[in-house]
Amino acid sequence: MLPNALICEDLRAGQLFHPLPEYQMPSRPVHIVYHQDRYRPPKLRSFVDFLMQTFGREI
């Protein structure tokens, strides 16, 4: 039940395998909380953009 990003190399090397490849784990919501202001620092904008691209939902 680990994220694929942590085990992808072990999967490729054959050290791990998916015992139930058809089973999908339930998704977990991701929330971002920040002070909404007129000015958003570039780092915050980049992070919010990254989350939107990665998780595919509007924040």
C-alpha positions in Angstrom: 0.0 0.0 0.0 2.9 2.3 -0.8 2.8 5.1 -3.4 4.1 3.9 -6.8 6.8 6.7 -6.7 8.4 4.9 -3.8 8.4 1.4 -5.2 8.6 1.9 -9.0 12.3 0.8 -9.2 11.6 -2.3 -7.2 8.6 -3.2 -9.4 10.8 -2.7 -12.5 13.6 -4.9 -11.0 11.1 -7.6 -10.3 11.7 -7.4 -6.5 8.0 -6.6 -6.0 4.9 -7.4 -7.9 1.2 -6.5 -7.9 -0.6 -9.4 -6.3 -4.0 -8.0 -7.4 -3.4 -5.8 -10.4 -7.1 -5.3 -11.0 -7.7 -3.9 -7.5 -7.6 -0.1 -7.2 -6.9 1.5 -3.9 -9.4 4.1 -2.7 -8.2 7.6 -3.4 -7.4 10.1 -0.7 -8.4 13.7 -0.9 -5.7 16.3 -0.9 -6.4 19.8 0.5 -4.3 22.9 0.3 -5.0 25.7 2.7 -3.4 29.1 2.3 -4.3 32.7 2.9 -6.1 34.0 -0.1 -4.7 37.4 -0.9 -4.5 39.5 -4.0 -0.8 38.8 -4.3 0.2 35.1 -4.5 4.0 34.5 -4.3 5.3 32.7 -7.4 6.4 29.7 -5.3 2.8 29.3 -4.0 1.4 29.7 -7.6 3.8 27.0 -8.8 2.9 24.7 -6.0 -0.8 25.0 -6.6 -0.3 24.5 -10.3 1.7 21.4 -9.6 -1.0 20.0 -7.3 -3.7 20.7 -10.0 -1.6 18.9 -12.7 -0.8 16.0 -10.4 -4.2 15.4 -8.9 -6.3 16.6 -11.8 -8.9 18.6 -9.9 -9.5 22.2 -9.3 -8.2 23.5 -6.0 
